[in-house]
Amino acid sequence: MDFLISSAYAQTAGAAQPPGLLPNILLFGGLMVAMYFFMLRPQMKRAKEQRAMIDALGKGDEVISNGGIAGRITDIGETFITLEISSGVSVKLQKGAISMVLPKGTLKSA
């Protein structure tokens, strides 16, 4: 059967050029810039706001802890605060455990 149909052979192609190094570097750099703007920068901004809020805490401020405990600050130390959660009931928390400062008078209305 081979004599009726001539055999077809693939032509030898020239050697393929390897991709350059520049597109890979640009892609990697672009990913790093995108990750900075979408992940790292917002996280650093939130951490800075949290530090500023903790530094601004004062005696008598009404706050909520990360665990959901609401109370009024009665004493502030270097790393701990004393939080009065009810009349005569106080707990000691780390400053970093404060998640938000409430407007004055919020706890009396609740």
C-alpha positions in Angstrom: 0.0 0.0 0.0 2.9 2.3 0.5 3.5 2.6 -3.2 0.2 4.4 -3.9 0.5 6.9 -1.1 3.8 8.8 -0.7 5.0 9.0 2.8 4.8 12.4 4.5 7.6 13.5 6.7 7.6 16.5 9.0 10.0 19.2 8.1 12.7 20.0 10.7 11.9 23.3 12.3 14.5 25.7 13.6 15.3 25.5 17.3 12.7 27.4 19.4 13.9 30.5 21.1 13.8 30.3 24.9 11.7 33.0 26.5 13.7 36.0 27.7 14.3 36.7 31.4 12.7 40.2 31.3 9.0 39.0 31.0 9.4 36.7 34.0 11.0 39.5 36.1 8.2 41.9 35.1 5.5 39.4 36.0 7.0 38.6 39.3 7.5 42.3 40.1 3.9 43.0 39.1 2.6 40.3 41.4 4.7 41.7 44.3 3.3 45.3 43.7 -0.3 43.9 43.6 0.2 41.9 46.8 1.5 45.0 48.6 -1.4 47.2 47.6 -4.2 44.6 48.1 -2.9 42.7 51.2 0.0 44.3 53.1 -0.9 48.0 52.9 -4.5 47.7 54.3 -3.3 45.4 57.1 -0.6 47.9 58.1 -3.2 50.7 58.0 -5.5 48.8 60.4 -2.7 48.0 62.7 -1.7 51.6 62.9 -5.3 52.7 63.6 -5.5 50.0 66.4 -2.2 51.3 68.0 -3.5 54.9 67.9 -6.8 53.9 69.5 -5.0 52.0 72.3 -2.6 54.9 72.9 -5.5 57.3 73.2 -7.3 55.3 75.9 -8.1 57.2 79.1 -9.6 56.6 82.4 -13.4 56.6 82.2 -13.6 55.6 78.5 -16.2 53.0 77.7 -14.8 50.1 75.6 -15.5 46.7 74.2 -12.9 43.9 74.4 -12.2 41.3 71.7 -14.2 38.8 73.8 -17.3 41.1 73.8 -17.0 42.4 77.3 -18.2 46.0 77.6 -17.1 48.2 80.5 -15.6 51.4 81.7 -11.8 51.8 82.2 -11.0 52.5 85.9 -7.2 52.0 85.8 -4.6 52.1 83.1 -1.1 50.5 83.4 1.8 49.9 81.1 0.3 46.8 79.4 -2.9 46.1 81.4 -6.1 48.0 82.0 -8.8 47.5 84.7 -12.2 47.4 83.2 -15.3 47.8 85.4 -18.0 45.7 83.8 -20.6 46.2 86.5 -20.9 48.0 89.8 -18.1 46.5 92.0 -17.0 44.0 89.4 -13.7 44.6 87.6 -11.5 42.6 85.3 -8.0 43.1 84.2 -7.3 42.9 80.5 -4.3 43.5 78.2 -4.5 46.7 76.3 -4.3 44.8 73.0 -7.6 43.1 73.9 -9.6 46.3 73.4 -11.4 46.2 70.0 -13.4 49.5 70.1 -14.1 52.6 72.1 -17.7 53.4 72.6 -19.2 56.9 72.7 -19.6 58.3 76.2 -22.9 57.3 78.0 -23.4 54.2 75.8 -23.3 51.7 78.8 -25.8 53.7 80.9 -28.4 53.5 78.1 -28.0 49.7 77.7 
